[in-house]
Amino acid sequence: MGSHNINSIINEVLSICNRELQDEVELILELNFVKDVYCIRTEINDAIDSILKNSVKAFRKNSLLNYN
């Protein structure tokens, strides 16, 4: 546990996600300033990663349904 900047964590996860998506989906990020929070960085990282990946899956599923 330690003091971490949530915006920094989000940017790191988004950077990894963007490479995996290979321009299939454009993710736009607008963050406000937030103070550092005391947390377990890897757990926050995993949670944000899951949210992004689930969102992309839902987007893909919705896109496929619209093509039929």
C-alpha positions as CSV (number, residue, x, y, z in Angstrom):
1,M,0.0,0.0,0.0
2,G,1.1,3.5,-0.6
3,S,0.1,6.9,-1.9
4,H,-0.6,6.9,-5.6
5,N,-2.0,9.2,-8.3
6,I,-5.2,7.7,-9.8
7,N,-4.8,9.7,-13.0
8,S,-1.3,8.2,-13.5
9,I,-2.7,4.7,-13.0
10,I,-5.5,5.3,-15.5
11,N,-3.1,6.7,-18.0
12,E,-0.8,3.6,-17.7
13,V,-3.7,1.2,-18.1
14,L,-5.2,3.1,-21.0
15,S,-1.8,3.1,-22.7
16,I,-1.6,-0.7,-22.5
17,C,-5.3,-1.0,-23.6
18,N,-4.7,1.2,-26.7
19,R,-1.9,-1.0,-27.9
20,E,-4.1,-4.1,-27.5
21,L,-7.0,-2.6,-29.3
22,Q,-4.9,-1.5,-32.3
23,D,-7.1,1.4,-33.3
24,E,-10.2,-0.7,-33.2
25,V,-11.8,1.5,-30.6
26,E,-10.9,5.1,-29.7
27,L,-10.8,5.8,-26.0
28,I,-10.9,9.5,-25.1
29,L,-9.7,10.5,-21.7
30,E,-10.6,13.6,-19.8
31,L,-9.3,13.7,-16.2
32,N,-9.5,16.4,-13.5
33,F,-6.8,16.9,-10.9
34,V,-7.2,14.6,-7.9
35,K,-5.0,14.3,-4.9
36,D,-3.0,11.1,-4.4
37,V,-4.9,8.3,-2.6
38,Y,-3.6,5.7,-0.3
39,C,-4.3,2.3,-2.0
40,I,-2.8,-0.9,-3.4
41,R,-1.7,0.2,-6.8
42,T,-2.0,-3.2,-8.5
43,E,-5.6,-3.7,-7.3
44,I,-6.6,-0.3,-8.7
45,N,-4.8,-1.1,-11.9
46,D,-6.6,-4.4,-12.2
47,A,-10.0,-2.8,-11.5
48,I,-9.5,-0.1,-14.1
49,D,-8.3,-2.7,-16.6
50,S,-11.4,-4.9,-16.0
51,I,-13.7,-1.9,-16.5
52,L,-12.0,-0.9,-19.8
53,K,-12.0,-4.5,-21.1
54,N,-15.6,-5.1,-20.2
55,S,-16.6,-1.8,-21.9
56,V,-14.8,-2.8,-25.1
57,K,-16.5,-6.2,-25.0
58,A,-19.9,-4.6,-24.6
59,F,-19.1,-2.1,-27.4
60,R,-18.0,-5.0,-29.7
61,K,-21.1,-7.0,-28.9
62,N,-23.4,-4.0,-29.5
63,S,-21.6,-3.3,-32.8
64,L,-22.1,-6.8,-34.0
65,L,-25.8,-6.8,-33.1
66,N,-26.2,-3.5,-35.1
67,Y,-24.7,-5.1,-38.2
68,N,-27.3,-7.9,-38.3
